[in-house]
Amino acid sequence: MKYRVTAIIPTWNSMPELEDTLQSLLPEFGNIIKKVIIVDKGSKDGTIECAERYGCKIITDTGTLGNARLTGLKAARTKWVLFIDSDIVIPEGWFDTMFKYIKDGVGWVYGYTKEDIEFVERDHEWKRQLQNNLPRELKQGEFERAYTNNTICLREPLLSAPIMDLNAWEDYVLGQWMLHHGYKVLEVPVACEHLKHGVYEKFGLYTEAWGISGELKAKG
């Protein structure tokens, strides 16, 4: 079964990676993807002009990343949304594979990323699960992020999620919020490409600081 989704992409000086992201989504514009919403923090590098070329709806939100996600959710009108970051490239057939996991009370599915630079080695158990093509179900209360960089999820349960003050780890809170509403959250063995190198060149260690700060707030 195919679903119609609204793609929500938070941006902040996201060129040139954003164009690669939109190019990878382009084959499904008007088909699976009903609309692309760009929630921009105030970019000055051509991000807005790029989004306009692809016919995206552009909303300015200078708050936190969490607030940007809520802004996108409120502007969407579809039952399902696609959270995708502005440095993610999805391969052909990605949607069809992801949709196969949406059944039996599942409200959230997210894939894994192949980094163009590798920082963290996945644990052996998850590698074994990937080899056996098995999804992993997140549990209520465990400190595990439900990543939002390549995620298909129900819109309605997330509208009241308390993520307004989070610049990172908002994905952890969103995943737990979905579980709290009685839906399953799955990490699935479906890969996409993460253009992380360019982001680290632009923002460097700020990304690590945002991550630590977000983790402390989310867990606290």
KAVENPE-V670165 format. One line per field, one symbol per residue. ss: DSSP state (H for helix, E for strand, L for the rest). psi: psi as a letter, one per 30 degrees, with the letter a starting at -180 (. if undefined). burial: # if it has 9 or more other C-alpha atoms within 8 Angstrom, else .. A space follows every 50 residues. Layout:
# KAVENPE-V670165
ss->???
psi->???
burial->???
This chain:
# KAVENPE-V670165
ss->LLLLEEEEEEELLLLLHHHHHHHHHHHHELLLEEEEEEEELLLLLLHHHH HHHLLLEEEELLLLHHHHHHHHHHHLLLLEEEEELLLEELLLLHHHHHHL LLLLLEEEEEEEEEELLLLLLLLHHHHHHHHLLLLEELLLLLLLLLLLLE EEEELHHHLLLLLLLLLLLHHHHHHHHHHHLLLEEEEEEEEEEELHHHHH HHHLLHHHHHHHHHHHHHHL
psi->kklklkkjjkljigkfeeeeeeeffefgkfcejelkjkjkfhkgggeeee eeegglkkkkjgaleeeeeeeeeeflflekljkklggkkklkgeeeeeff fjlhgkfkkkalkjkfkkekklleeeeeeeeghklkkllkfkikkikgfi kklkeefffgkigegkflgfeeeeeeeeeegglkkkklikllkjifeeee eefbfeeeeeeeeeeeeef.
burial->...############.######.##...#..############..###.# ##...###..#..##########..#.#############...#..###. ##...#######..##..........#.##...##..#......####.# #####.###.#.##.##############...##############..## ...#..#..######..#..
